Amino acid sequence: MRTGLLAGAAGIAAAAALALLPAAAADAHDYLVGSDPAANATVSTALETVTLTFNDRVLDLSGTGSTNLLTVTGPGSEATHFETGCATVADTKVSAPVALGGAGDYTVTYQIVSADGHTVSSSYTFGYQPPAGAATAKGSATSPCGADGSAAPATTAATAAPGASSSTPPGAAASTPQPTAASNGTDLGLVIGIAIAIVVLAVIGVAIVLLTARRKPQAADAPDQDD
């Protein structure tokens, strides 16, 4: 009898633990597990592509990769762009073609849509020491892709309408779309609160079952009655 009650209590606890799994999975964003070039590495050969690898598939909501961004800027503190095309997605990999300039440190910045539908963004740097005789790209002041990752118009500077004043000072570079901060649609505090509530309810249920079992009279313990 008591064994059956304990088994039932264990079942309640197991059900509570299983109920926590969807909430935990919903809060798991993609994260970077590898890159080519690697972070802080020094590249000494001509580089044509930058590839990022994530722990889970990257969503391509547009079908063209335009919902994801990958930029390569440098060298050093320079903001010149050296990616020559928009990001493409292949399962867990995001890539972009590049043509680097002179020697120095370059910054890879990315913004992707993770498998849970949330945006993840970050950056890292790598060094570049071009081999002798390697071509040096000039780069561009702006990314070849727009804020949504799609190909930007061919012209890099807008022509002001007659009589209209421009808010950009002469010689200043046009603003470049930058990845936004990673959004998190799941409130971690709420998930933790729900988890605690489920565990507390499971413990209360086990206590009630055990107390009820102790209060029930056991037929086997009653003394035999002779007529």
N, CA, C and O of each residue as an XYZ file, in Angstrom:
908
protein
N       0.827     -1.204      0.000
C       0.000      0.000      0.000
C       0.860      1.252      0.000
O       0.721      2.147     -0.834
N       1.784      1.270      1.010
C       2.632      2.451      1.113
C       3.571      2.553     -0.089
O       3.886      3.649     -0.554
N       4.013      1.390     -0.587
C       4.877      1.406     -1.771
C       4.170      2.036     -2.960
O       4.766      2.806     -3.713
N       2.879      1.699     -3.125
C       2.115      2.276     -4.228
C       1.956      3.774     -4.078
O       2.027      4.511     -5.061
N       1.739      4.237     -2.832
C       1.600      5.672     -2.601
C       2.884      6.407     -2.904
O       2.872      7.491     -3.487
N       4.013      5.799     -2.497
C       5.301      6.424     -2.784
C       5.559      6.492     -4.281
O       6.121      7.468     -4.778
N       5.146      5.450     -4.998
C       5.314      5.446     -6.455
C       4.482      6.556     -7.091
O       4.923      7.223     -8.027
N       3.259      6.742     -6.560
C       2.417      7.815     -7.077
C       3.015      9.179     -6.816
O       2.955     10.067     -7.667
N       3.604      9.347     -5.612
C       4.246     10.623     -5.288
C       5.433     10.872     -6.195
O       5.656     11.996     -6.643
N       6.197      9.823     -6.466
C       7.336      9.969     -7.366
C       6.875     10.353     -8.765
O       7.538     11.125     -9.458
N       5.732      9.806     -9.172
C       5.183     10.169    -10.483
C       4.823     11.638    -10.561
O       5.038     12.287    -11.585
N       4.261     12.170     -9.449
C       3.917     13.597     -9.422
C       5.179     14.436     -9.576
O       5.192     15.403    -10.338
N       6.237     14.075     -8.860
C       7.489     14.824     -8.946
C       8.083     14.749    -10.352
O       8.603     15.738    -10.867
N       8.000     13.559    -10.974
C       8.531     13.409    -12.338
C       7.752     14.261    -13.321
O       8.334     14.880    -14.212
N       6.417     14.293    -13.159
C       5.596     15.122    -14.044
C       5.953     16.593    -13.891
O       5.976     17.336    -14.872
N       6.230     17.015    -12.658
C       6.627     18.411    -12.442
C       7.942     18.713    -13.128
O       8.108     19.784    -13.711
N       8.885     17.772    -13.066
C      10.177     17.992    -13.728
C      10.019     18.073    -15.235
O      10.651     18.910    -15.879
N       9.176     17.206    -15.809
C       8.942     17.255    -17.250
C       8.291     18.551    -17.664
O       8.542     19.043    -18.765
N       7.457     19.118    -16.808
C       6.787     20.380    -17.138
C       7.778     21.522    -17.251
O       7.498     22.526    -17.906
N       8.941     21.377    -16.615
C       9.945     22.437    -16.668
C      10.742     22.423    -17.958
O      11.334     23.441    -18.317
N      10.778     21.303    -18.667
C      11.616     21.189    -19.847
C      11.256     22.183    -20.944
O      12.168     22.817    -21.474
N       9.965     22.369    -21.330
C       9.666     23.335    -22.385
C      10.094     24.738    -22.021
O      10.580     25.473    -22.880
N       9.924     25.131    -20.761
C      10.303     26.480    -20.350
C      11.799     26.676    -20.458
O      12.260     27.736    -20.882
N      12.568     25.653    -20.076
C      14.020     25.766    -20.168
C      14.472     25.829    -21.613
O      15.380     26.589    -21.951
N      13.832     25.017    -22.485
C      14.207     25.011    -23.896
C      13.878     26.330    -24.563
O      14.599     26.769    -25.459
N      12.788     26.973    -24.135
C      12.374     28.226    -24.759
C      13.354     29.347    -24.498
O      13.360     30.344    -25.220
N      14.197     29.200    -23.460
C      15.122     30.263    -23.102
C      16.531     29.991    -23.617
O      17.465     30.696    -23.235
N      16.707     28.990    -24.472
C      18.024     28.624    -24.977
C      18.252     29.262    -26.337
O      17.665     28.834    -27.331
N      19.094     30.276    -26.388
C      19.422     30.925    -27.648
C      20.630     30.238    -28.291
O      21.399     29.555    -27.614
N      20.785     30.427    -29.606
C      21.971     29.928    -30.283
C      23.208     30.655    -29.759
O      23.137     31.818    -29.361
N      24.334     29.960    -29.767
C      25.589     30.609    -29.402
C      26.695     30.095    -30.327
O      26.612     28.995    -30.873
N      27.730     30.922    -30.485
C      28.812     30.625    -31.403
C      29.690     29.506    -30.853
O      30.135     29.570    -29.707
N      29.941     28.477    -31.669
C      30.795     27.371    -31.242
C      32.078     27.289    -32.064
O      32.990     26.542    -31.711
N      32.159     28.043    -33.147
C      33.361     28.026    -33.976
C      33.303     29.092    -35.039
O      32.226     29.576    -35.385
N      34.458     29.459    -35.559
C      34.507     30.470    -36.623
C      35.765     30.287    -37.446
O      36.756     29.727    -36.977
N      35.712     30.763    -38.671
C      36.853     30.749    -39.580
C      36.921     32.107    -40.286
O      36.138     32.376    -41.198
N      37.866     32.968    -39.858
C      38.963     32.762    -38.921
C      38.466     32.670    -37.471
O      37.385     33.159    -37.141
N      39.265     32.044    -36.628
C      38.917     31.926    -35.217
C      39.189     33.243    -34.497
O      39.988     34.061    -34.953
N      38.521     33.431    -33.383
C      38.731     34.636    -32.580
C      40.183     34.698    -32.113
O      40.739     33.705    -31.645
N      40.791     35.882    -32.248
C      42.164     36.174    -31.817
C      43.219     35.445    -32.633
O      44.398     35.488    -32.282
N      42.826     34.771    -33.719
C      43.792     34.102    -34.580
C      44.445     35.123    -35.503
O      43.922     36.222    -35.685
N      45.577     34.768    -36.082
C      46.253     35.609    -37.068
C      46.254     34.886    -38.403
O      46.784     33.782    -38.527
N      45.656     35.519    -39.393
C      45.542     34.930    -40.732
C      46.692     35.449    -41.595
O      46.905     36.658    -41.683
N      47.431     34.545    -42.228
C      48.579     34.939    -43.057
C      48.398     34.532    -44.509
O      49.343     34.604    -45.294
N      47.192     34.106    -44.875
C      46.885     33.775    -46.268
C      45.709     34.630    -46.725
O      44.968     35.177    -45.908
N      45.550     34.734    -48.020
C      44.440     35.527    -48.556
C      43.114     34.955    -48.062
O      42.885     33.747    -48.118
N      42.256     35.830    -47.584
C      40.986     35.389    -47.005
C      39.845     35.804    -47.932
O      39.759     36.962    -48.341
N      38.975     34.858    -48.259
C      37.872     35.142    -49.168
C      36.504     35.037    -48.504
O      35.528     35.604    -48.997
N      36.428     34.315    -47.390
C      35.134     34.091    -46.731
C      35.316     34.050    -45.222
O      36.302     33.514    -44.716
N      34.356     34.621    -44.513
C      34.280     34.483    -43.055
C      33.063     33.613    -42.751
O      31.963     33.892    -43.226
N      33.261     32.566    -41.963
C      32.190     31.617    -41.658
C      32.040     31.460    -40.152
O      33.023     31.258    -39.439
N      30.809     31.554    -39.677
C      30.500     31.361    -38.262
C      29.679     30.087    -38.102
O      28.803     29.809    -38.921
N      29.951     29.316    -37.066
C      29.222     28.081    -36.790
C      28.575     28.185    -35.419
O      29.241     28.514    -34.437
N      27.260     27.900    -35.348
C      26.503     28.004    -34.106
C      26.097     26.616    -33.620
O      26.169     25.639    -34.364
N      25.670     26.545    -32.362
C      25.322     25.255    -31.772
C      24.005     24.709    -32.303
O      23.759     23.507    -32.213
N      23.159     25.565    -32.850
C      21.864     25.136    -33.385
C      21.638     25.861    -34.709
O      22.353     26.806    -35.039
N      20.650     25.415    -35.451
C      20.412     26.001    -36.761
C      20.030     27.471    -36.654
O      19.395     27.898    -35.690
N      20.425     28.219    -37.647
C      20.105     29.643    -37.732
C      18.904     29.795    -38.654
O      18.879     29.230    -39.747
N      17.906     30.560    -38.213
C      16.698     30.729    -39.008
C      16.943     31.698    -40.154
O      17.536     32.762    -39.978
N      16.477     31.309    -41.322
C      16.539     32.168    -42.503
C      15.101     32.529    -42.864
O      14.502     31.912    -43.746
N      14.558     33.517    -42.189
C      13.139     33.833    -42.317
C      12.772     34.345    -43.704
O      11.625     34.206    -44.130
N      13.726     34.932    -44.408
C      13.436     35.493    -45.736
C      13.694     34.492    -46.850
O      13.205     34.668    -47.966
N      14.457     33.442    -46.560
C      14.818     32.489    -47.602
C      16.041     32.915    -48.384
O      16.521     32.161    -49.231
N      16.560     34.111    -48.121
C      17.736     34.619    -48.833
C      18.867     34.964    -47.885
O      19.913     35.449    -48.317
N      18.670     34.720    -46.607
C      19.695     35.050    -45.628
C      19.646     36.484    -45.157
O      20.459     36.889    -44.326
N      18.698     37.270    -45.678
C      18.675     38.706    -45.392
C      18.229     39.053    -43.981
O      18.306     40.215    -43.583
N      17.762     38.065    -43.211
C      17.385     38.358    -41.821
C      18.581     38.245    -40.891
O      18.442     38.409    -39.679
N      19.767     37.965    -41.451
C      20.977     37.844    -40.658
C      22.063     38.772    -41.209
O      22.140     38.999    -42.417
N      22.885     39.296    -40.332
C      23.949     40.220    -40.714
C      25.311     39.671    -40.318
O      25.454     39.030    -39.277
N      26.318     39.928    -41.163
C      27.693     39.585    -40.852
C      28.580     40.645    -41.498
O      28.616     40.763    -42.723
N      29.292     41.414    -40.681
C      30.153     42.470    -41.204
C      31.581     42.258    -40.738
O      31.827     41.667    -39.687
N      32.529     42.755    -41.546
C      33.959     42.685    -41.222
C      34.528     44.081    -41.416
O      34.550     44.602    -42.531
N      34.988     44.682    -40.329
C      35.493     46.053    -40.386
C      36.910     46.128    -39.827
O      37.342     45.263    -39.065
N      37.630     47.193    -40.227
C      39.000     47.383    -39.766
C      39.753     48.231    -40.775
O      39.140     48.976    -41.539
N      41.079     48.126    -40.787
C      41.875     47.467    -39.729
C      41.949     48.332    -38.475
O      41.786     49.550    -38.548
N      42.190     47.719    -37.352
C      42.246     48.432    -36.088
C      40.914     49.073    -35.757
O      39.869     48.424    -35.806
N      40.959     50.352    -35.421
C      39.747     51.072    -35.041
C      38.991     51.637    -36.233
O      37.950     52.273    -36.066
N      39.503     51.410    -37.428
C      38.824     51.904    -38.633
C      37.462     51.210    -38.780
O      37.298     50.052    -38.395
N      36.497     51.937    -39.342
C      35.154     51.376    -39.527
C      34.896     51.022    -40.985
O      33.742     50.916    -41.399
N      35.940     50.841    -41.758
C      35.793     50.482    -43.161
C      35.295     49.046    -43.287
O      35.778     48.149    -42.595
N      34.332     48.838    -44.171
C      33.753     47.506    -44.358
C      34.503     46.749    -45.444
O      34.825     47.296    -46.499
N      34.777     45.465    -45.160
C      35.488     44.618    -46.112
C      34.687     43.375    -46.496
O      35.203     42.509    -47.203
N      33.439     43.272    -46.045
C      32.581     42.212    -46.580
C      32.104     42.680    -47.958
O      31.747     43.845    -48.133
N      32.101     41.777    -48.923
C      31.744     42.145    -50.297
C      30.365     41.633    -50.703
O      29.960     41.789    -51.855
N      29.656     41.036    -49.783
C      28.321     40.529    -50.074
C      27.548     40.305    -48.798
O      28.081     40.465    -47.700
N      26.291     39.937    -48.944
C      25.429     39.726    -47.785
C      25.648     38.326    -47.194
O      26.209     37.437    -47.835
N      25.191     38.169    -45.970
C      25.332     36.886    -45.284
C      24.445     35.821    -45.922
O      23.341     36.110    -46.384
N      24.942     34.598    -45.940
C      24.161     33.447    -46.390
C      24.104     32.432    -45.251
O      25.019     32.350    -44.431
N      23.021     31.663    -45.211
C      22.789     30.714    -44.119
C      22.725     29.296    -44.664
O      22.063     29.040    -45.670
N      23.413     28.378    -44.000
C      23.348     26.952    -44.321
C      23.282     26.181    -43.012
O      24.310     25.825    -42.435
N      22.059     25.926    -42.549
C      21.827     25.208    -41.303
C      22.429     25.965    -40.120
O      21.885     26.991    -39.711
N      23.542     25.479    -39.563
C      24.139     26.142    -38.397
C      25.241     27.126    -38.781
O      25.875     27.706    -37.900
N      25.479     27.323    -40.064
C      26.585     28.170    -40.522
C      26.076     29.444    -41.196
O      25.104     29.426    -41.952
N      26.759     30.546    -40.899
C      26.490     31.834    -41.535
C      27.793     32.318    -42.148
O      28.814     32.361    -41.461
N      27.783     32.686    -43.431
C      29.001     33.075    -44.132
C      28.801     34.377    -44.884
O      27.677     34.764    -45.206
N      29.923     35.051    -45.160
C      29.904     36.262    -45.980
C      31.230     36.356    -46.723
O      32.278     36.074    -46.142
N      31.206     36.750    -48.005
C      32.451     36.917    -48.755
C      33.176     38.182    -48.308
O      32.539     39.180    -47.970
N      34.511     38.141    -48.308
C      35.299     39.292    -47.879
C      36.493     39.497    -48.806
O      36.927     38.581    -49.505
N      37.007     40.719    -48.793
C      38.262     41.063    -49.455
C      38.943     42.058    -48.528
O      38.549     43.222    -48.461
N      39.968     41.599    -47.812
C      40.575     42.408    -46.776
C      41.560     43.438    -47.322
O      42.051     43.340    -48.446
N      41.827     44.441    -46.459
C      42.766     45.494    -46.820
C      44.152     45.181    -46.304
O      44.666     44.080    -46.504
N      44.763     46.162    -45.632
C      46.118     45.979    -45.143
C      46.178     45.179    -43.868
O      45.161     44.716    -43.352
N      47.401     45.023    -43.363
C      47.610     44.251    -42.140
C      46.984     44.960    -40.947
O      46.864     46.185    -40.925
N      46.592     44.173    -39.964
C      46.003     44.736    -38.757
C      44.929     43.837    -38.196
O      44.734     42.714    -38.662
N      44.233     44.336    -37.195
C      43.137     43.591    -36.567
C      41.813     43.950    -37.221
O      41.537     45.119    -37.493
N      40.993     42.922    -37.471
C      39.679     43.119    -38.076
C      38.605     42.619    -37.109
O      38.818     41.665    -36.361
N      37.457     43.280    -37.140
C      36.352     42.931    -36.241
C      35.213     42.286    -37.025
O      34.717     42.857    -37.996
N      34.804     41.102    -36.600
C      33.653     40.406    -37.176
C      32.455     40.672    -36.261
O      32.489     40.343    -35.076
N      31.415     41.261    -36.809
C      30.202     41.546    -36.048
C      29.041     40.797    -36.695
O      28.875     40.830    -37.914
N      28.242     40.123    -35.874
C      27.129     39.360    -36.437
C      25.850     39.604    -35.671
O      25.857     39.961    -34.493
N      24.754     39.403    -36.375
C      23.413     39.397    -35.774
C      22.606     38.343    -36.502
O      22.385     38.434    -37.709
N      22.164     37.329    -35.745
C      21.455     36.205    -36.371
C      20.149     35.940    -35.631
O      19.963     36.361    -34.489
N      19.251     35.231    -36.312
C      18.000     34.795    -35.698
C      18.191     33.345    -35.265
O      18.320     32.456    -36.107
N      18.209     33.102    -33.944
C      18.483     31.762    -33.441
C      17.280     30.850    -33.620
O      16.199     31.294    -34.007
N      17.480     29.575    -33.334
C      16.446     28.568    -33.572
C      15.185     28.824    -32.759
O      14.105     28.377    -33.146
N      15.303     29.541    -31.628
C      14.119     29.829    -30.822
C      13.405     31.097    -31.279
O      12.432     31.520    -30.655
N      13.884     31.709    -32.370
C      13.228     32.883    -32.929
C      13.716     34.211    -32.396
O      13.231     35.259    -32.822
N      14.672     34.193    -31.465
C      15.172     35.434    -30.889
C      16.475     35.868    -31.566
O      17.199     35.047    -32.130
N      16.756     37.157    -31.502
C      17.942     37.718    -32.126
C      19.150     37.606    -31.189
O      19.060     37.898    -29.996
N      20.270     37.181    -31.754
C      21.517     37.061    -31.008
C      22.586     37.840    -31.759
O      22.713     37.695    -32.975
N      23.350     38.657    -31.063
C      24.398     39.431    -31.718
C      25.635     39.523    -30.843
O      25.538     39.518    -29.616
N      26.797     39.608    -31.476
C      28.058     39.765    -30.762
C      29.150     40.065    -31.787
O      28.855     40.289    -32.961
N      30.407     40.069    -31.348
C      31.526     40.341    -32.249
C      32.806     39.744    -31.683
O      32.877     39.414    -30.499
N      33.819     39.608    -32.541
C      35.139     39.172    -32.112
C      36.159     39.724    -33.104
O      35.783     40.235    -34.159
N      37.440     39.624    -32.776
C      38.484     40.152    -33.649
C      39.466     39.063    -34.049
O      39.611     38.051    -33.363
N      40.133     39.290    -35.165
C      41.227     38.428    -35.601
C      42.279     39.301    -36.287
O      41.978     40.396    -36.761
N      43.500     38.806    -36.333
C      44.583     39.547    -36.970
C      44.793     39.112    -38.410
O      44.489     37.978    -38.778
N      45.321     40.029    -39.226
C      45.585     39.706    -40.631
C      46.980     40.195    -41.007
O      47.297     41.376    -40.865
N      47.802     39.273    -41.485
C      49.125     39.576    -42.017
C      49.178     39.051    -43.443
O      49.507     37.885    -43.660
N      48.858     39.899    -44.420
C      48.759     39.417    -45.805
C      50.104     38.918    -46.327
O      51.150     39.473    -45.989
N      50.077     37.882    -47.142
C      51.315     37.377    -47.727
C      51.881     38.392    -48.726
O      51.163     39.279    -49.190
N      53.127     38.261    -49.042
C      53.779     39.177    -49.980
C      53.084     39.122    -51.331
O      52.809     38.048    -51.866
N      52.807     40.296    -51.868
C      52.180     40.368    -53.185
C      50.682     40.226    -53.178
O      50.062     40.268    -54.241
N      50.058     40.054    -51.991
C      48.602     39.890    -51.931
C      47.912     41.209    -52.261
O      48.377     42.284    -51.884
N      46.793     41.101    -52.974
C      46.025     42.292    -53.326
C      45.432     42.906    -52.071
O      45.043     42.197    -51.142
N      45.368     44.226    -52.052
C      44.817     44.945    -50.903
C      43.539     45.654    -51.315
O      43.558     46.518    -52.192
N      42.435     45.292    -50.689
C      41.143     45.910    -51.020
C      41.013     47.256    -50.320
O      41.543     47.457    -49.227
N      40.306     48.168    -50.962
C      40.089     49.495    -50.369
C      38.963     49.467    -49.346
O      38.948     50.275    -48.418
N      38.020     48.544    -49.507
C      36.868     48.510    -48.609
C      35.896     49.622    -48.943
O      36.055     50.322    -49.942
N      34.893     49.777    -48.103
C      33.888     50.815    -48.321
C      33.428     51.378    -46.993
O      33.542     50.728    -45.954
N      32.898     52.610    -47.038
C      32.456     53.265    -45.808
C      31.190     52.649    -45.253
O      30.911     52.784    -44.061
N      30.422     51.980    -46.084
C      29.171     51.372    -45.644
C      29.137     49.906    -46.035
O      29.895     49.454    -46.894
N      28.245     49.179    -45.389
C      28.084     47.763    -45.697
C      27.359     47.604    -47.028
O      26.496     48.418    -47.357
N      27.695     46.566    -47.804
C      26.968     46.314    -49.044
C      25.549     45.810    -48.805
O      24.771     45.667    -49.748
N      25.210     45.539    -47.536
C      23.873     45.076    -47.193
C      23.182     46.110    -46.320
O      23.821     46.820    -45.544
N      21.852     46.182    -46.464
C      21.079     47.140    -45.696
C      20.879     46.692    -44.271
O      21.447     45.692    -43.831
N      20.051     47.455    -43.541
C      19.800     47.163    -42.132
C      19.136     45.816    -41.943
O      19.271     45.199    -40.887
N      18.402     45.342    -42.981
C      17.719     44.049    -42.863
C      18.533     42.923    -43.465
O      18.044     41.800    -43.597
N      19.805     43.224    -43.842
C      20.659     42.195    -44.414
C      20.525     42.043    -45.910
O      21.296     41.294    -46.510
N      19.575     42.724    -46.545
C      19.411     42.622    -47.987
C      20.378     43.559    -48.686
O      20.898     44.492    -48.074
N      20.618     43.315    -49.961
C      21.579     44.120    -50.715
C      21.170     45.577    -50.720
O      20.017     45.916    -50.987
N      22.136     46.435    -50.422
C      21.873     47.865    -50.399
C      21.863     48.411    -51.820
O      22.415     47.773    -52.717
N      21.248     49.583    -52.057
C      21.273     50.190    -53.379
C      22.707     50.411    -53.846
O      23.618     50.543    -53.029
N      22.902     50.451    -55.143
C      24.243     50.587    -55.710
C      24.894     51.895    -55.317
O      26.105     51.940    -55.101
N      24.112     52.968    -55.218
C      24.672     54.258    -54.841
C      24.848     54.310    -53.340
O      23.992     53.845    -52.587
N      25.966     54.879    -52.904
C      26.254     54.930    -51.472
C      25.913     56.271    -50.858
O      25.921     56.408    -49.635
N      25.614     57.265    -51.680
C      25.274     58.581    -51.146
C      23.981     59.047    -51.768
O      23.811     58.959    -52.984
N      23.064     59.543    -50.954
C      21.790     60.034    -51.463
C      21.955     61.455    -51.966
O      22.734     62.227    -51.407
N      21.222     61.809    -53.025
C      21.261     63.160    -53.582
C      20.127     63.958    -52.981
O      18.963     63.568    -53.071
N      20.472     65.085    -52.363
C      19.457     65.904    -51.714
C      18.596     66.590    -52.751
O      19.079     66.998    -53.808
N      17.315     66.713    -52.441
C      16.394     67.400    -53.337
C      16.740     68.880    -53.380
O      17.275     69.413    -52.408
N      16.443     69.559    -54.494
C      16.735     70.987    -54.611
C      16.113     71.750    -53.451
O      14.930     71.596    -53.146
N      16.932     72.571    -52.814
C      16.434     73.404    -51.733
C      16.430     72.723    -50.389
O      16.198     73.377    -49.372
N      16.682     71.421    -50.352
C      16.681     70.690    -49.087
C      18.071     70.690    -48.498
O      19.053     70.582    -49.232
N      18.173     70.808    -47.206
C      19.476     70.817    -46.544
C      19.790     69.423    -46.031
O      18.900     68.686    -45.606
N      21.042     69.080    -46.076
C      21.468     67.765    -45.600
C      21.963     67.885    -44.180
O      22.677     68.827    -43.838
N      21.572     66.900    -43.327
C      21.990     66.914    -41.932
C      23.357     66.290    -41.747
O      23.913     66.332    -40.650
N      23.928     65.692    -42.838
C      25.238     65.070    -42.754
C      26.298     66.056    -43.184
O      26.236     66.535    -44.316
N      27.266     66.387    -42.352
C      28.311     67.335    -42.721
C      29.090     66.838    -43.913
O      29.230     65.627    -44.090
N      29.615     67.751    -44.755
C      30.417     67.346    -45.906
C      31.599     66.496    -45.472
O      32.288     66.813    -44.502
N      31.823     65.408    -46.208
C      32.947     64.525    -45.932
C      32.653     63.459    -44.909
O      33.450     62.538    -44.733
N      31.501     63.562    -44.212
C      31.168     62.552    -43.204
C      30.603     61.317    -43.876
O      29.860     61.428    -44.851
N      30.943     60.152    -43.375
C      30.452     58.909    -43.961
C      29.013     58.682    -43.560
O      28.596     59.051    -42.462
N      28.251     58.069    -44.463
C      26.864     57.743    -44.148
C      26.835     56.715    -43.027
O      27.754     55.910    -42.881
N      25.782     56.753    -42.251
C      25.687     55.827    -41.124
C      25.535     54.404    -41.620
O      24.895     54.154    -42.642
N      26.126     53.480    -40.894
C      26.090     52.075    -41.257
C      25.199     51.321    -40.294
O      25.365     51.449    -39.081
N      24.246     50.530    -40.805
C      23.380     49.761    -39.901
C      24.214     48.872    -38.993
O      25.114     48.174    -39.460
N      23.925     48.893    -37.716
C      24.637     48.073    -36.757
C      23.678     47.075    -36.119
O      22.499     47.381    -35.944
N      24.162     45.895    -35.772
C      23.297     44.918    -35.101
C      22.732     45.493    -33.813
O      23.418     46.194    -33.069
N      21.484     45.185    -33.571
C      20.848     45.639    -32.342
C      21.181     44.673    -31.215
O      21.670     43.569    -31.453
N      20.913     45.095    -30.004
C      21.157     44.223    -28.852
C      20.260     43.008    -28.934
O      19.129     43.088    -29.413
N      20.764     41.895    -28.470
C      19.988     40.655    -28.513
C      18.725     40.805    -27.696
O      18.749     41.261    -26.553
N      17.616     40.408    -28.310
C      16.345     40.487    -27.599
C      16.063     39.162    -26.920
O      16.516     38.108    -27.366
N      15.310     39.232    -25.839
C      14.972     38.031    -25.089
C      13.507     38.094    -24.739
O      13.118     38.797    -23.806
N      12.676     37.357    -25.487
C      11.242     37.420    -25.276
C      10.783     36.603    -24.084
O       9.624     36.702    -23.683
N      11.669     35.797    -23.508
C      11.292     34.965    -22.374
C      11.828     35.582    -21.103
O      13.038     35.768    -20.975
N      10.957     35.904    -20.157
C      11.365     36.478    -18.883
C      11.936     35.372    -18.016
O      11.206     34.492    -17.559
N      13.254     35.417    -17.788
C      13.904     34.352    -17.026
C      13.360     34.276    -15.608
O      13.223     33.189    -15.046
N      13.046     35.452    -15.023
C      12.487     35.452    -13.669
C      11.165     34.723    -13.606
O      10.891     33.997    -12.650
N      10.331     34.916    -14.640
C       9.039     34.232    -14.690
C       9.223     32.722    -14.782
O       8.513     31.958    -14.128
N      10.202     32.296    -15.616
C      10.464     30.859    -15.762
C      10.890     30.259    -14.425
O      10.424     29.186    -14.041
N      11.783     30.963    -13.718
C      12.248     30.458    -12.428
C      11.100     30.395    -11.428
O      10.984     29.438    -10.663
N      10.235     31.442    -11.439
C       9.092     31.454    -10.525
C       8.151     30.300    -10.773
O       7.676     29.664     -9.833
N       7.875     30.022    -12.062
C       6.999     28.897    -12.400
C       7.627     27.584    -11.955
O       6.940     26.701    -11.441
N       8.944     27.458    -12.157
C       9.630     26.222    -11.762
C       9.535     25.998    -10.262
O       9.267     24.884     -9.813
N       9.757     27.068     -9.477
C       9.676     26.939     -8.014
C       8.269     26.555     -7.582
O       8.086     25.713     -6.703
N       7.256     27.193     -8.222
C       5.868     26.896     -7.860
C       5.523     25.439     -8.140
O       4.842     24.798     -7.338
N       5.986     24.911     -9.269
C       5.693     23.514     -9.620
C       6.349     22.560     -8.617
O       5.735     21.589     -8.175
N       7.604     22.854     -8.269
C       8.304     21.992     -7.308
C       7.624     22.023     -5.947
O       7.462     20.985     -5.306
N       7.218     23.233     -5.497
C       6.531     23.352     -4.202
C       5.237     22.562     -4.203
O       4.938     21.861     -3.236
N       4.452     22.667     -5.296
C       3.198     21.922     -5.382
C       3.444     20.415     -5.354
O       2.688     19.662     -4.740
N       4.518     19.985     -6.029
C       4.833     18.557     -6.031
C       5.179     18.072     -4.624
O       4.748     16.996     -4.209
N       5.966     18.880     -3.886
C       6.338     18.510     -2.508
C       5.106     18.452     -1.612
O       4.973     17.536     -0.800
N       4.201     19.427     -1.754
C       2.965     19.431     -0.962
C       2.138     18.187     -1.264
O       1.581     17.562     -0.362
N       2.066     17.833     -2.562
C       1.304     16.640     -2.937
C       1.871     15.383     -2.307
O       1.121     14.530     -1.834
N       3.199     15.264     -2.299
C       3.835     14.095     -1.680
C       3.543     14.054     -0.188
O       3.251     12.992      0.359
N       3.620     15.213      0.476
C       3.362     15.259      1.920
C       1.936     14.850      2.242
O       1.702     14.106      3.195
N       0.974     15.334      1.450
C      -0.431     14.980      1.681
C      -0.647     13.485      1.525
O      -1.347     12.869      2.329
N      -0.048     12.896      0.491
C      -0.208     11.454      0.254
C       0.348     10.654      1.421
O      -0.281      9.698      1.875
N       1.530     11.040      1.911
C       2.145     10.289      3.006
C       1.358     10.439      4.302
O       1.178      9.458      5.025
N       0.880     11.656      4.615
C       0.099     11.865      5.838
C      -1.205     11.095      5.801
O      -1.629     10.536      6.812
N      -1.848     11.063      4.635
C      -3.106     10.326      4.492
C      -2.884      8.837      4.705
O      -3.707      8.164      5.326
N      -1.775      8.324      4.194
C      -1.482      6.893      4.344
C      -1.248      6.524      5.801
O      -1.630      5.434      6.229
N      -0.625      7.414      6.572
C      -0.342      7.123      7.970
C      -1.601      7.129      8.824
O      -1.673      6.398      9.812
N      -2.589      7.932      8.469
C      -3.803      8.059      9.277
C      -4.805      6.938      9.031
O      -5.687      6.704      9.858
N      -4.680      6.240      7.900
C      -5.623      5.172      7.602
C      -5.359      3.979      8.502
O      -4.202      3.583      8.643
N      -6.394      3.373      9.132
C      -6.201      2.168      9.970
C      -5.766      1.004      9.104
O      -6.282      0.803      8.005
N      -4.840      0.265      9.593
C      -4.344     -0.895      8.871
C      -5.088     -2.130      9.344
O      -5.029     -2.484     10.521
N      -5.784     -2.779      8.434
C      -6.583     -3.965      8.772
C      -5.698     -5.078      9.306
O      -6.100     -5.869     10.160
N      -4.459     -5.116      8.769
C      -3.581     -6.210      9.185
C      -3.153     -6.088     10.632
O      -2.797     -7.091     11.250
N      -3.177     -4.851     11.206
C      -2.728     -4.647     12.570
C      -3.824     -4.871     13.605
O      -3.531     -4.903     14.800
N      -5.105     -5.032     13.176
C      -6.206     -5.192     14.134
C      -6.144     -6.580     14.776
O      -5.857     -7.550     14.075
N      -6.414     -6.718     16.141
C      -6.357     -8.041     16.812
C      -7.501     -8.940     16.383
O      -8.592     -8.467     16.066
N      -7.247    -10.225     16.376
C      -8.269    -11.197     16.004
C      -9.349    -11.225     17.096
O      -9.029    -11.136     18.282
N     -10.625    -11.348     16.703
C     -11.767    -11.385     17.641
C     -12.346    -12.798     17.634
O     -12.685    -13.350     16.588
N     -12.451    -13.373     18.861
C     -13.074    -14.687     18.987
C     -14.481    -14.538     19.529
O     -14.694    -13.778     20.474
N     -15.456    -15.245     18.954
C     -16.838    -15.199     19.449
C     -16.915    -15.909     20.789
O     -17.989    -15.987     21.385
